[in-house]
């Protein structure tokens, strides 16, 4: 493992496309051989640098209707990004405690999504700093109050159409804490950026998710003025 950690802004669409296709290949290889795939011999050196990543697997019903099937990641850049994708894919498929392990027949029914994460940034000690510091569609959140910790990806408030306050509260709940724990300076709150790519449909082409644009479109579809909504939160 060489070089500084990968920042998501360094990745091109070709990198994202490669990682999503490789994530699917990890499971195909495992079901076929029972072994863990090795990183490719010929690979862009960027993907050999340390990286943080989440792999999300969803059961596909139609483009706007997907059901979570597994989501686990490597939250810190402690291993090469390509190895983190292998580990996260297998853990999402077989070790997410919310679901039973995937079976091979499901491969044609699910889509793969890869989120590459930036380093964490502390959001300050006051509720005002924390609320002001969150940008929906750009940031994911981490709440820590040892021994509790929880993380939500930037795509989560888009999928659920949350405002900033709800996003902060739901991250507290994810950590196993009370919803307004983010108001307490003893609770540490961090943000991180991510870039996200996914299959449009099972085995289909790969798309980059412009989360800010998705958020705005969903607000408009729900009859909410996105500019007024964002000012209010």
PyMOL CGO cylinders between C-alpha atoms (Angstrom):
from pymol import cmd
from pymol.cgo import CYLINDER

trace = [
    CYLINDER, 0.00, 0.00, 0.00, 1.54, 3.27, -1.13, 0.3, 1, 1, 1, 1, 1, 1,
    CYLINDER, 1.54, 3.27, -1.13, 0.70, 6.96, -1.25, 0.3, 1, 1, 1, 1, 1, 1,
    CYLINDER, 0.70, 6.96, -1.25, -1.70, 9.23, 0.56, 0.3, 1, 1, 1, 1, 1, 1,
    CYLINDER, -1.70, 9.23, 0.56, -5.34, 8.18, 1.04, 0.3, 1, 1, 1, 1, 1, 1,
    CYLINDER, -5.34, 8.18, 1.04, -7.62, 8.45, -1.96, 0.3, 1, 1, 1, 1, 1, 1,
    CYLINDER, -7.62, 8.45, -1.96, -9.89, 11.48, -1.95, 0.3, 1, 1, 1, 1, 1, 1,
    CYLINDER, -9.89, 11.48, -1.95, -13.18, 10.85, -3.78, 0.3, 1, 1, 1, 1, 1, 1,
    CYLINDER, -13.18, 10.85, -3.78, -12.66, 13.96, -5.91, 0.3, 1, 1, 1, 1, 1, 1,
    CYLINDER, -12.66, 13.96, -5.91, -9.63, 12.28, -7.49, 0.3, 1, 1, 1, 1, 1, 1,
    CYLINDER, -9.63, 12.28, -7.49, -11.79, 9.59, -9.03, 0.3, 1, 1, 1, 1, 1, 1,
    CYLINDER, -11.79, 9.59, -9.03, -13.05, 9.78, -12.60, 0.3, 1, 1, 1, 1, 1, 1,
    CYLINDER, -13.05, 9.78, -12.60, -16.22, 8.17, -13.86, 0.3, 1, 1, 1, 1, 1, 1,
    CYLINDER, -16.22, 8.17, -13.86, -14.05, 5.41, -15.31, 0.3, 1, 1, 1, 1, 1, 1,
    CYLINDER, -14.05, 5.41, -15.31, -12.71, 4.66, -11.81, 0.3, 1, 1, 1, 1, 1, 1,
    CYLINDER, -12.71, 4.66, -11.81, -16.23, 4.52, -10.38, 0.3, 1, 1, 1, 1, 1, 1,
    CYLINDER, -16.23, 4.52, -10.38, -17.45, 2.31, -13.21, 0.3, 1, 1, 1, 1, 1, 1,
    CYLINDER, -17.45, 2.31, -13.21, -14.52, -0.04, -12.67, 0.3, 1, 1, 1, 1, 1, 1,
    CYLINDER, -14.52, -0.04, -12.67, -15.13, -0.32, -8.92, 0.3, 1, 1, 1, 1, 1, 1,
    CYLINDER, -15.13, -0.32, -8.92, -18.86, -1.11, -9.28, 0.3, 1, 1, 1, 1, 1, 1,
    CYLINDER, -18.86, -1.11, -9.28, -18.22, -3.76, -11.93, 0.3, 1, 1, 1, 1, 1, 1,
    CYLINDER, -18.22, -3.76, -11.93, -15.42, -5.20, -9.83, 0.3, 1, 1, 1, 1, 1, 1,
    CYLINDER, -15.42, -5.20, -9.83, -17.68, -5.34, -6.77, 0.3, 1, 1, 1, 1, 1, 1,
    CYLINDER, -17.68, -5.34, -6.77, -20.14, -7.52, -8.68, 0.3, 1, 1, 1, 1, 1, 1,
    CYLINDER, -20.14, -7.52, -8.68, -17.24, -9.64, -9.95, 0.3, 1, 1, 1, 1, 1, 1,
    CYLINDER, -17.24, -9.64, -9.95, -16.12, -10.24, -6.34, 0.3, 1, 1, 1, 1, 1, 1,
    CYLINDER, -16.12, -10.24, -6.34, -19.40, -12.02, -5.57, 0.3, 1, 1, 1, 1, 1, 1,
    CYLINDER, -19.40, -12.02, -5.57, -19.59, -13.85, -8.90, 0.3, 1, 1, 1, 1, 1, 1,
    CYLINDER, -19.59, -13.85, -8.90, -16.10, -15.23, -8.28, 0.3, 1, 1, 1, 1, 1, 1,
    CYLINDER, -16.10, -15.23, -8.28, -16.91, -16.24, -4.71, 0.3, 1, 1, 1, 1, 1, 1,
    CYLINDER, -16.91, -16.24, -4.71, -20.08, -18.10, -5.69, 0.3, 1, 1, 1, 1, 1, 1,
    CYLINDER, -20.08, -18.10, -5.69, -18.24, -19.86, -8.52, 0.3, 1, 1, 1, 1, 1, 1,
    CYLINDER, -18.24, -19.86, -8.52, -15.08, -20.85, -6.64, 0.3, 1, 1, 1, 1, 1, 1,
    CYLINDER, -15.08, -20.85, -6.64, -15.72, -20.43, -2.92, 0.3, 1, 1, 1, 1, 1, 1,
    CYLINDER, -15.72, -20.43, -2.92, -12.57, -18.28, -2.77, 0.3, 1, 1, 1, 1, 1, 1,
    CYLINDER, -12.57, -18.28, -2.77, -11.89, -14.59, -2.30, 0.3, 1, 1, 1, 1, 1, 1,
    CYLINDER, -11.89, -14.59, -2.30, -10.78, -12.88, -5.50, 0.3, 1, 1, 1, 1, 1, 1,
    CYLINDER, -10.78, -12.88, -5.50, -7.31, -11.36, -5.64, 0.3, 1, 1, 1, 1, 1, 1,
    CYLINDER, -7.31, -11.36, -5.64, -6.79, -7.74, -6.70, 0.3, 1, 1, 1, 1, 1, 1,
    CYLINDER, -6.79, -7.74, -6.70, -6.11, -7.54, -10.45, 0.3, 1, 1, 1, 1, 1, 1,
    CYLINDER, -6.11, -7.54, -10.45, -2.48, -7.52, -11.58, 0.3, 1, 1, 1, 1, 1, 1,
    CYLINDER, -2.48, -7.52, -11.58, -3.06, -4.66, -14.00, 0.3, 1, 1, 1, 1, 1, 1,
    CYLINDER, -3.06, -4.66, -14.00, -4.80, -1.83, -12.19, 0.3, 1, 1, 1, 1, 1, 1,
    CYLINDER, -4.80, -1.83, -12.19, -4.65, 1.95, -11.98, 0.3, 1, 1, 1, 1, 1, 1,
    CYLINDER, -4.65, 1.95, -11.98, -2.14, 2.80, -9.21, 0.3, 1, 1, 1, 1, 1, 1,
    CYLINDER, -2.14, 2.80, -9.21, -4.71, 5.20, -7.72, 0.3, 1, 1, 1, 1, 1, 1,
    CYLINDER, -4.71, 5.20, -7.72, -6.84, 2.22, -6.67, 0.3, 1, 1, 1, 1, 1, 1,
    CYLINDER, -6.84, 2.22, -6.67, -3.87, 0.71, -4.83, 0.3, 1, 1, 1, 1, 1, 1,
    CYLINDER, -3.87, 0.71, -4.83, -3.64, 3.70, -2.51, 0.3, 1, 1, 1, 1, 1, 1,
    CYLINDER, -3.64, 3.70, -2.51, -5.42, 3.46, 0.86, 0.3, 1, 1, 1, 1, 1, 1,
    CYLINDER, -5.42, 3.46, 0.86, -9.11, 4.25, 0.66, 0.3, 1, 1, 1, 1, 1, 1,
    CYLINDER, -9.11, 4.25, 0.66, -12.36, 4.24, 2.62, 0.3, 1, 1, 1, 1, 1, 1,
    CYLINDER, -12.36, 4.24, 2.62, -15.40, 2.79, 0.90, 0.3, 1, 1, 1, 1, 1, 1,
    CYLINDER, -15.40, 2.79, 0.90, -18.90, 1.41, 1.40, 0.3, 1, 1, 1, 1, 1, 1,
    CYLINDER, -18.90, 1.41, 1.40, -20.58, -1.17, -0.81, 0.3, 1, 1, 1, 1, 1, 1,
    CYLINDER, -20.58, -1.17, -0.81, -24.38, -1.11, -0.92, 0.3, 1, 1, 1, 1, 1, 1,
    CYLINDER, -24.38, -1.11, -0.92, -26.31, -4.02, -2.39, 0.3, 1, 1, 1, 1, 1, 1,
    CYLINDER, -26.31, -4.02, -2.39, -30.01, -3.48, -3.15, 0.3, 1, 1, 1, 1, 1, 1,
    CYLINDER, -30.01, -3.48, -3.15, -32.78, -5.71, -4.43, 0.3, 1, 1, 1, 1, 1, 1,
    CYLINDER, -32.78, -5.71, -4.43, -34.05, -4.08, -7.61, 0.3, 1, 1, 1, 1, 1, 1,
    CYLINDER, -34.05, -4.08, -7.61, -37.76, -3.70, -8.43, 0.3, 1, 1, 1, 1, 1, 1,
    CYLINDER, -37.76, -3.70, -8.43, -37.58, -0.70, -10.75, 0.3, 1, 1, 1, 1, 1, 1,
    CYLINDER, -37.58, -0.70, -10.75, -35.30, 2.30, -11.14, 0.3, 1, 1, 1, 1, 1, 1,
    CYLINDER, -35.30, 2.30, -11.14, -36.88, 4.24, -8.28, 0.3, 1, 1, 1, 1, 1, 1,
    CYLINDER, -36.88, 4.24, -8.28, -37.75, 1.25, -6.11, 0.3, 1, 1, 1, 1, 1, 1,
    CYLINDER, -37.75, 1.25, -6.11, -34.87, -0.64, -4.50, 0.3, 1, 1, 1, 1, 1, 1,
    CYLINDER, -34.87, -0.64, -4.50, -34.71, -2.41, -1.17, 0.3, 1, 1, 1, 1, 1, 1,
    CYLINDER, -34.71, -2.41, -1.17, -31.55, -2.58, 0.92, 0.3, 1, 1, 1, 1, 1, 1,
    CYLINDER, -31.55, -2.58, 0.92, -29.94, -6.03, 0.87, 0.3, 1, 1, 1, 1, 1, 1,
    CYLINDER, -29.94, -6.03, 0.87, -26.65, -5.22, 2.58, 0.3, 1, 1, 1, 1, 1, 1,
    CYLINDER, -26.65, -5.22, 2.58, -24.38, -2.26, 3.27, 0.3, 1, 1, 1, 1, 1, 1,
    CYLINDER, -24.38, -2.26, 3.27, -21.03, -2.42, 5.03, 0.3, 1, 1, 1, 1, 1, 1,
    CYLINDER, -21.03, -2.42, 5.03, -17.80, -0.55, 4.50, 0.3, 1, 1, 1, 1, 1, 1,
    CYLINDER, -17.80, -0.55, 4.50, -14.28, 0.27, 5.54, 0.3, 1, 1, 1, 1, 1, 1,
    CYLINDER, -14.28, 0.27, 5.54, -14.59, 3.65, 7.22, 0.3, 1, 1, 1, 1, 1, 1,
    CYLINDER, -14.59, 3.65, 7.22, -10.90, 4.56, 7.38, 0.3, 1, 1, 1, 1, 1, 1,
    CYLINDER, -10.90, 4.56, 7.38, -8.20, 4.33, 4.67, 0.3, 1, 1, 1, 1, 1, 1,
    CYLINDER, -8.20, 4.33, 4.67, -6.27, 1.49, 6.29, 0.3, 1, 1, 1, 1, 1, 1,
    CYLINDER, -6.27, 1.49, 6.29, -5.84, -0.71, 3.21, 0.3, 1, 1, 1, 1, 1, 1,
    CYLINDER, -5.84, -0.71, 3.21, -5.69, -0.31, -0.57, 0.3, 1, 1, 1, 1, 1, 1,
    CYLINDER, -5.69, -0.31, -0.57, -8.99, 0.92, -1.98, 0.3, 1, 1, 1, 1, 1, 1,
    CYLINDER, -8.99, 0.92, -1.98, -9.38, -2.11, -4.24, 0.3, 1, 1, 1, 1, 1, 1,
    CYLINDER, -9.38, -2.11, -4.24, -8.91, -4.44, -1.25, 0.3, 1, 1, 1, 1, 1, 1,
    CYLINDER, -8.91, -4.44, -1.25, -11.41, -2.41, 0.76, 0.3, 1, 1, 1, 1, 1, 1,
    CYLINDER, -11.41, -2.41, 0.76, -13.94, -2.96, -2.05, 0.3, 1, 1, 1, 1, 1, 1,
    CYLINDER, -13.94, -2.96, -2.05, -13.36, -6.73, -1.90, 0.3, 1, 1, 1, 1, 1, 1,
    CYLINDER, -13.36, -6.73, -1.90, -13.81, -6.81, 1.87, 0.3, 1, 1, 1, 1, 1, 1,
    CYLINDER, -13.81, -6.81, 1.87, -16.84, -4.51, 1.87, 0.3, 1, 1, 1, 1, 1, 1,
    CYLINDER, -16.84, -4.51, 1.87, -18.57, -6.44, -0.92, 0.3, 1, 1, 1, 1, 1, 1,
    CYLINDER, -18.57, -6.44, -0.92, -18.24, -9.77, 0.88, 0.3, 1, 1, 1, 1, 1, 1,
    CYLINDER, -18.24, -9.77, 0.88, -19.28, -8.29, 4.22, 0.3, 1, 1, 1, 1, 1, 1,
    CYLINDER, -19.28, -8.29, 4.22, -22.31, -6.59, 2.68, 0.3, 1, 1, 1, 1, 1, 1,
    CYLINDER, -22.31, -6.59, 2.68, -23.41, -9.81, 1.03, 0.3, 1, 1, 1, 1, 1, 1,
    CYLINDER, -23.41, -9.81, 1.03, -22.76, -12.22, 3.89, 0.3, 1, 1, 1, 1, 1, 1,
    CYLINDER, -22.76, -12.22, 3.89, -22.21, -10.40, 7.18, 0.3, 1, 1, 1, 1, 1, 1,
    CYLINDER, -22.21, -10.40, 7.18, -24.69, -7.55, 7.42, 0.3, 1, 1, 1, 1, 1, 1,
    CYLINDER, -24.69, -7.55, 7.42, -26.51, -8.55, 10.64, 0.3, 1, 1, 1, 1, 1, 1,
    CYLINDER, -26.51, -8.55, 10.64, -29.79, -7.11, 9.37, 0.3, 1, 1, 1, 1, 1, 1,
    CYLINDER, -29.79, -7.11, 9.37, -30.10, -9.72, 6.62, 0.3, 1, 1, 1, 1, 1, 1,
    CYLINDER, -30.10, -9.72, 6.62, -29.54, -13.39, 5.96, 0.3, 1, 1, 1, 1, 1, 1,
    CYLINDER, -29.54, -13.39, 5.96, -26.54, -14.17, 3.72, 0.3, 1, 1, 1, 1, 1, 1,
    CYLINDER, -26.54, -14.17, 3.72, -27.05, -13.66, 0.02, 0.3, 1, 1, 1, 1, 1, 1,
    CYLINDER, -27.05, -13.66, 0.02, -27.55, -16.64, -2.27, 0.3, 1, 1, 1, 1, 1, 1,
    CYLINDER, -27.55, -16.64, -2.27, -26.25, -16.99, -5.80, 0.3, 1, 1, 1, 1, 1, 1,
    CYLINDER, -26.25, -16.99, -5.80, -29.66, -16.72, -7.49, 0.3, 1, 1, 1, 1, 1, 1,
    CYLINDER, -29.66, -16.72, -7.49, -29.97, -13.16, -6.15, 0.3, 1, 1, 1, 1, 1, 1,
    CYLINDER, -29.97, -13.16, -6.15, -27.11, -11.86, -8.31, 0.3, 1, 1, 1, 1, 1, 1,
    CYLINDER, -27.11, -11.86, -8.31, -29.49, -11.17, -11.19, 0.3, 1, 1, 1, 1, 1, 1,
    CYLINDER, -29.49, -11.17, -11.19, -31.91, -9.37, -8.85, 0.3, 1, 1, 1, 1, 1, 1,
    CYLINDER, -31.91, -9.37, -8.85, -29.63, -6.88, -7.11, 0.3, 1, 1, 1, 1, 1, 1,
    CYLINDER, -29.63, -6.88, -7.11, -27.69, -3.74, -7.96, 0.3, 1, 1, 1, 1, 1, 1,
    CYLINDER, -27.69, -3.74, -7.96, -24.28, -2.79, -6.63, 0.3, 1, 1, 1, 1, 1, 1,
    CYLINDER, -24.28, -2.79, -6.63, -23.35, 0.69, -5.43, 0.3, 1, 1, 1, 1, 1, 1,
    CYLINDER, -23.35, 0.69, -5.43, -19.90, 1.92, -4.37, 0.3, 1, 1, 1, 1, 1, 1,
    CYLINDER, -19.90, 1.92, -4.37, -19.36, 5.05, -2.24, 0.3, 1, 1, 1, 1, 1, 1,
    CYLINDER, -19.36, 5.05, -2.24, -15.78, 6.27, -1.85, 0.3, 1, 1, 1, 1, 1, 1,
    CYLINDER, -15.78, 6.27, -1.85, -15.33, 8.36, 1.28, 0.3, 1, 1, 1, 1, 1, 1,
    CYLINDER, -15.33, 8.36, 1.28, -13.16, 11.33, 2.18, 0.3, 1, 1, 1, 1, 1, 1,
    CYLINDER, -13.16, 11.33, 2.18, -11.50, 11.88, 5.54, 0.3, 1, 1, 1, 1, 1, 1,
    CYLINDER, -11.50, 11.88, 5.54, -13.64, 13.08, 8.46, 0.3, 1, 1, 1, 1, 1, 1,
    CYLINDER, -13.64, 13.08, 8.46, -14.11, 16.74, 9.42, 0.3, 1, 1, 1, 1, 1, 1,
    CYLINDER, -14.11, 16.74, 9.42, -15.21, 17.77, 12.91, 0.3, 1, 1, 1, 1, 1, 1,
    CYLINDER, -15.21, 17.77, 12.91, -18.39, 19.87, 12.87, 0.3, 1, 1, 1, 1, 1, 1,
    CYLINDER, -18.39, 19.87, 12.87, -17.76, 21.94, 16.02, 0.3, 1, 1, 1, 1, 1, 1,
    CYLINDER, -17.76, 21.94, 16.02, -19.31, 21.90, 19.46, 0.3, 1, 1, 1, 1, 1, 1,
    CYLINDER, -19.31, 21.90, 19.46, -22.52, 23.91, 19.08, 0.3, 1, 1, 1, 1, 1, 1,
    CYLINDER, -22.52, 23.91, 19.08, -25.83, 22.89, 17.47, 0.3, 1, 1, 1, 1, 1, 1,
    CYLINDER, -25.83, 22.89, 17.47, -25.61, 25.92, 15.17, 0.3, 1, 1, 1, 1, 1, 1,
    CYLINDER, -25.61, 25.92, 15.17, -22.18, 24.90, 13.87, 0.3, 1, 1, 1, 1, 1, 1,
    CYLINDER, -22.18, 24.90, 13.87, -23.32, 21.36, 13.34, 0.3, 1, 1, 1, 1, 1, 1,
    CYLINDER, -23.32, 21.36, 13.34, -26.52, 22.21, 11.53, 0.3, 1, 1, 1, 1, 1, 1,
    CYLINDER, -26.52, 22.21, 11.53, -24.83, 24.87, 9.42, 0.3, 1, 1, 1, 1, 1, 1,
    CYLINDER, -24.83, 24.87, 9.42, -21.94, 22.57, 8.55, 0.3, 1, 1, 1, 1, 1, 1,
    CYLINDER, -21.94, 22.57, 8.55, -24.06, 19.86, 6.93, 0.3, 1, 1, 1, 1, 1, 1,
    CYLINDER, -24.06, 19.86, 6.93, -24.73, 20.01, 3.19, 0.3, 1, 1, 1, 1, 1, 1,
    CYLINDER, -24.73, 20.01, 3.19, -27.40, 17.54, 2.10, 0.3, 1, 1, 1, 1, 1, 1,
    CYLINDER, -27.40, 17.54, 2.10, -26.25, 15.70, -1.01, 0.3, 1, 1, 1, 1, 1, 1,
    CYLINDER, -26.25, 15.70, -1.01, -22.58, 16.23, -0.26, 0.3, 1, 1, 1, 1, 1, 1,
    CYLINDER, -22.58, 16.23, -0.26, -21.98, 15.06, 3.29, 0.3, 1, 1, 1, 1, 1, 1,
    CYLINDER, -21.98, 15.06, 3.29, -22.30, 11.87, 5.23, 0.3, 1, 1, 1, 1, 1, 1,
    CYLINDER, -22.30, 11.87, 5.23, -22.34, 11.99, 9.02, 0.3, 1, 1, 1, 1, 1, 1,
    CYLINDER, -22.34, 11.99, 9.02, -20.67, 10.20, 11.90, 0.3, 1, 1, 1, 1, 1, 1,
    CYLINDER, -20.67, 10.20, 11.90, -21.78, 10.48, 15.52, 0.3, 1, 1, 1, 1, 1, 1,
    CYLINDER, -21.78, 10.48, 15.52, -19.49, 9.25, 18.30, 0.3, 1, 1, 1, 1, 1, 1,
    CYLINDER, -19.49, 9.25, 18.30, -20.13, 9.03, 22.01, 0.3, 1, 1, 1, 1, 1, 1,
    CYLINDER, -20.13, 9.03, 22.01, -17.99, 6.12, 23.23, 0.3, 1, 1, 1, 1, 1, 1,
    CYLINDER, -17.99, 6.12, 23.23, -18.72, 3.29, 23.28, 0.3, 1, 1, 1, 1, 1, 1,
    CYLINDER, -18.72, 3.29, 23.28, -21.39, 4.24, 20.73, 0.3, 1, 1, 1, 1, 1, 1,
    CYLINDER, -21.39, 4.24, 20.73, -20.82, 5.30, 17.13, 0.3, 1, 1, 1, 1, 1, 1,
    CYLINDER, -20.82, 5.30, 17.13, -22.94, 5.49, 13.99, 0.3, 1, 1, 1, 1, 1, 1,
    CYLINDER, -22.94, 5.49, 13.99, -22.44, 6.45, 10.35, 0.3, 1, 1, 1, 1, 1, 1,
    CYLINDER, -22.44, 6.45, 10.35, -24.89, 7.36, 7.59, 0.3, 1, 1, 1, 1, 1, 1,
    CYLINDER, -24.89, 7.36, 7.59, -23.81, 7.81, 3.97, 0.3, 1, 1, 1, 1, 1, 1,
    CYLINDER, -23.81, 7.81, 3.97, -24.62, 10.98, 1.98, 0.3, 1, 1, 1, 1, 1, 1,
    CYLINDER, -24.62, 10.98, 1.98, -27.16, 9.03, -0.08, 0.3, 1, 1, 1, 1, 1, 1,
    CYLINDER, -27.16, 9.03, -0.08, -29.33, 8.20, 2.94, 0.3, 1, 1, 1, 1, 1, 1,
    CYLINDER, -29.33, 8.20, 2.94, -31.02, 11.61, 3.44, 0.3, 1, 1, 1, 1, 1, 1,
    CYLINDER, -31.02, 11.61, 3.44, -31.60, 11.74, -0.32, 0.3, 1, 1, 1, 1, 1, 1,
    CYLINDER, -31.60, 11.74, -0.32, -33.36, 8.39, -0.34, 0.3, 1, 1, 1, 1, 1, 1,
    CYLINDER, -33.36, 8.39, -0.34, -35.56, 9.43, 2.63, 0.3, 1, 1, 1, 1, 1, 1,
    CYLINDER, -35.56, 9.43, 2.63, -35.89, 13.15, 1.79, 0.3, 1, 1, 1, 1, 1, 1,
    CYLINDER, -35.89, 13.15, 1.79, -34.60, 14.30, 5.18, 0.3, 1, 1, 1, 1, 1, 1,
    CYLINDER, -34.60, 14.30, 5.18, -33.65, 17.84, 6.18, 0.3, 1, 1, 1, 1, 1, 1,
    CYLINDER, -33.65, 17.84, 6.18, -30.45, 18.57, 8.11, 0.3, 1, 1, 1, 1, 1, 1,
    CYLINDER, -30.45, 18.57, 8.11, -31.99, 18.24, 11.57, 0.3, 1, 1, 1, 1, 1, 1,
    CYLINDER, -31.99, 18.24, 11.57, -33.55, 14.88, 10.72, 0.3, 1, 1, 1, 1, 1, 1,
    CYLINDER, -33.55, 14.88, 10.72, -30.26, 13.68, 9.23, 0.3, 1, 1, 1, 1, 1, 1,
    CYLINDER, -30.26, 13.68, 9.23, -28.39, 14.58, 12.41, 0.3, 1, 1, 1, 1, 1, 1,
    CYLINDER, -28.39, 14.58, 12.41, -31.05, 12.93, 14.58, 0.3, 1, 1, 1, 1, 1, 1,
    CYLINDER, -31.05, 12.93, 14.58, -31.17, 9.76, 12.49, 0.3, 1, 1, 1, 1, 1, 1,
    CYLINDER, -31.17, 9.76, 12.49, -27.38, 9.43, 12.71, 0.3, 1, 1, 1, 1, 1, 1,
    CYLINDER, -27.38, 9.43, 12.71, -27.70, 9.58, 16.50, 0.3, 1, 1, 1, 1, 1, 1,
    CYLINDER, -27.70, 9.58, 16.50, -30.29, 6.80, 16.33, 0.3, 1, 1, 1, 1, 1, 1,
    CYLINDER, -30.29, 6.80, 16.33, -28.00, 4.77, 14.07, 0.3, 1, 1, 1, 1, 1, 1,
    CYLINDER, -28.00, 4.77, 14.07, -25.36, 5.06, 16.80, 0.3, 1, 1, 1, 1, 1, 1,
    CYLINDER, -25.36, 5.06, 16.80, -27.80, 3.65, 19.36, 0.3, 1, 1, 1, 1, 1, 1,
    CYLINDER, -27.80, 3.65, 19.36, -28.22, 7.03, 21.05, 0.3, 1, 1, 1, 1, 1, 1,
    CYLINDER, -28.22, 7.03, 21.05, -31.14, 9.36, 21.65, 0.3, 1, 1, 1, 1, 1, 1,
    CYLINDER, -31.14, 9.36, 21.65, -32.26, 11.45, 18.63, 0.3, 1, 1, 1, 1, 1, 1,
    CYLINDER, -32.26, 11.45, 18.63, -31.09, 14.84, 19.90, 0.3, 1, 1, 1, 1, 1, 1,
    CYLINDER, -31.09, 14.84, 19.90, -27.71, 13.66, 21.20, 0.3, 1, 1, 1, 1, 1, 1,
    CYLINDER, -27.71, 13.66, 21.20, -26.10, 15.87, 18.53, 0.3, 1, 1, 1, 1, 1, 1,
    CYLINDER, -26.10, 15.87, 18.53, -27.14, 18.92, 20.58, 0.3, 1, 1, 1, 1, 1, 1,
    CYLINDER, -27.14, 18.92, 20.58, -24.77, 17.87, 23.38, 0.3, 1, 1, 1, 1, 1, 1,
    CYLINDER, -24.77, 17.87, 23.38, -21.12, 18.96, 22.96, 0.3, 1, 1, 1, 1, 1, 1,
    CYLINDER, -21.12, 18.96, 22.96, -20.05, 15.72, 24.67, 0.3, 1, 1, 1, 1, 1, 1,
    CYLINDER, -20.05, 15.72, 24.67, -21.23, 13.97, 21.51, 0.3, 1, 1, 1, 1, 1, 1,
    CYLINDER, -21.23, 13.97, 21.51, -18.76, 14.29, 18.64, 0.3, 1, 1, 1, 1, 1, 1,
    CYLINDER, -18.76, 14.29, 18.64, -20.19, 14.88, 15.18, 0.3, 1, 1, 1, 1, 1, 1,
    CYLINDER, -20.19, 14.88, 15.18, -18.19, 14.61, 11.96, 0.3, 1, 1, 1, 1, 1, 1,
    CYLINDER, -18.19, 14.61, 11.96, -18.97, 15.00, 8.29, 0.3, 1, 1, 1, 1, 1, 1,
    CYLINDER, -18.97, 15.00, 8.29, -17.33, 13.41, 5.26, 0.3, 1, 1, 1, 1, 1, 1,
    CYLINDER, -17.33, 13.41, 5.26, -17.76, 13.68, 1.52, 0.3, 1, 1, 1, 1, 1, 1,
    CYLINDER, -17.76, 13.68, 1.52, -18.41, 10.78, -0.83, 0.3, 1, 1, 1, 1, 1, 1,
    CYLINDER, -18.41, 10.78, -0.83, -18.77, 10.12, -4.53, 0.3, 1, 1, 1, 1, 1, 1,
    CYLINDER, -18.77, 10.12, -4.53, -21.21, 7.40, -5.48, 0.3, 1, 1, 1, 1, 1, 1,
    CYLINDER, -21.21, 7.40, -5.48, -21.61, 5.12, -8.49, 0.3, 1, 1, 1, 1, 1, 1,
    CYLINDER, -21.61, 5.12, -8.49, -24.15, 2.34, -9.03, 0.3, 1, 1, 1, 1, 1, 1,
    CYLINDER, -24.15, 2.34, -9.03, -25.70, 0.01, -11.56, 0.3, 1, 1, 1, 1, 1, 1,
    CYLINDER, -25.70, 0.01, -11.56, -28.79, 1.50, -13.19, 0.3, 1, 1, 1, 1, 1, 1,
    CYLINDER, -28.79, 1.50, -13.19, -30.33, -1.97, -13.01, 0.3, 1, 1, 1, 1, 1, 1,
    CYLINDER, -30.33, -1.97, -13.01, -28.91, -5.45, -12.35, 0.3, 1, 1, 1, 1, 1, 1,
    CYLINDER, -28.91, -5.45, -12.35, -25.97, -6.09, -14.70, 0.3, 1, 1, 1, 1, 1, 1,
    CYLINDER, -25.97, -6.09, -14.70, -26.70, -2.75, -16.34, 0.3, 1, 1, 1, 1, 1, 1,
    CYLINDER, -26.70, -2.75, -16.34, -24.61, 0.32, -17.13, 0.3, 1, 1, 1, 1, 1, 1,
    CYLINDER, -24.61, 0.32, -17.13, -22.98, 2.30, -14.33, 0.3, 1, 1, 1, 1, 1, 1,
    CYLINDER, -22.98, 2.30, -14.33, -24.16, 5.78, -13.41, 0.3, 1, 1, 1, 1, 1, 1,
    CYLINDER, -24.16, 5.78, -13.41, -22.72, 8.49, -11.21, 0.3, 1, 1, 1, 1, 1, 1,
    CYLINDER, -22.72, 8.49, -11.21, -25.20, 9.65, -8.59, 0.3, 1, 1, 1, 1, 1, 1,
    CYLINDER, -25.20, 9.65, -8.59, -25.39, 13.44, -8.47, 0.3, 1, 1, 1, 1, 1, 1,
    CYLINDER, -25.39, 13.44, -8.47, -26.93, 13.48, -4.99, 0.3, 1, 1, 1, 1, 1, 1,
    CYLINDER, -26.93, 13.48, -4.99, -27.57, 17.23, -4.89, 0.3, 1, 1, 1, 1, 1, 1,
    CYLINDER, -27.57, 17.23, -4.89, -29.51, 17.03, -8.14, 0.3, 1, 1, 1, 1, 1, 1,
    CYLINDER, -29.51, 17.03, -8.14, -31.41, 13.94, -6.94, 0.3, 1, 1, 1, 1, 1, 1,
    CYLINDER, -31.41, 13.94, -6.94, -32.36, 15.80, -3.77, 0.3, 1, 1, 1, 1, 1, 1,
    CYLINDER, -32.36, 15.80, -3.77, -33.61, 18.84, -5.66, 0.3, 1, 1, 1, 1, 1, 1,
    CYLINDER, -33.61, 18.84, -5.66, -35.61, 16.71, -8.10, 0.3, 1, 1, 1, 1, 1, 1,
    CYLINDER, -35.61, 16.71, -8.10, -37.27, 14.75, -5.29, 0.3, 1, 1, 1, 1, 1, 1,
    CYLINDER, -37.27, 14.75, -5.29, -38.19, 17.96, -3.46, 0.3, 1, 1, 1, 1, 1, 1,
    CYLINDER, -38.19, 17.96, -3.46, -39.77, 19.38, -6.61, 0.3, 1, 1, 1, 1, 1, 1,
    CYLINDER, -39.77, 19.38, -6.61, -41.62, 16.11, -7.20, 0.3, 1, 1, 1, 1, 1, 1,
    CYLINDER, -41.62, 16.11, -7.20, -42.93, 16.31, -3.62, 0.3, 1, 1, 1, 1, 1, 1,
    CYLINDER, -42.93, 16.31, -3.62, -44.17, 19.85, -4.23, 0.3, 1, 1, 1, 1, 1, 1,
    CYLINDER, -44.17, 19.85, -4.23, -41.51, 21.52, -2.07, 0.3, 1, 1, 1, 1, 1, 1,
    CYLINDER, -41.51, 21.52, -2.07, -39.53, 24.57, -3.17, 0.3, 1, 1, 1, 1, 1, 1,
    CYLINDER, -39.53, 24.57, -3.17, -35.97, 23.26, -2.79, 0.3, 1, 1, 1, 1, 1, 1,
    CYLINDER, -35.97, 23.26, -2.79, -34.48, 26.72, -2.20, 0.3, 1, 1, 1, 1, 1, 1,
    CYLINDER, -34.48, 26.72, -2.20, -36.92, 27.56, 0.57, 0.3, 1, 1, 1, 1, 1, 1,
    CYLINDER, -36.92, 27.56, 0.57, -36.53, 24.11, 2.08, 0.3, 1, 1, 1, 1, 1, 1,
    CYLINDER, -36.53, 24.11, 2.08, -32.75, 24.35, 2.23, 0.3, 1, 1, 1, 1, 1, 1,
    CYLINDER, -32.75, 24.35, 2.23, -32.89, 27.86, 3.71, 0.3, 1, 1, 1, 1, 1, 1,
    CYLINDER, -32.89, 27.86, 3.71, -35.23, 26.58, 6.43, 0.3, 1, 1, 1, 1, 1, 1,
    CYLINDER, -35.23, 26.58, 6.43, -33.01, 23.70, 7.51, 0.3, 1, 1, 1, 1, 1, 1,
]
cmd.load_cgo(trace, "trace")
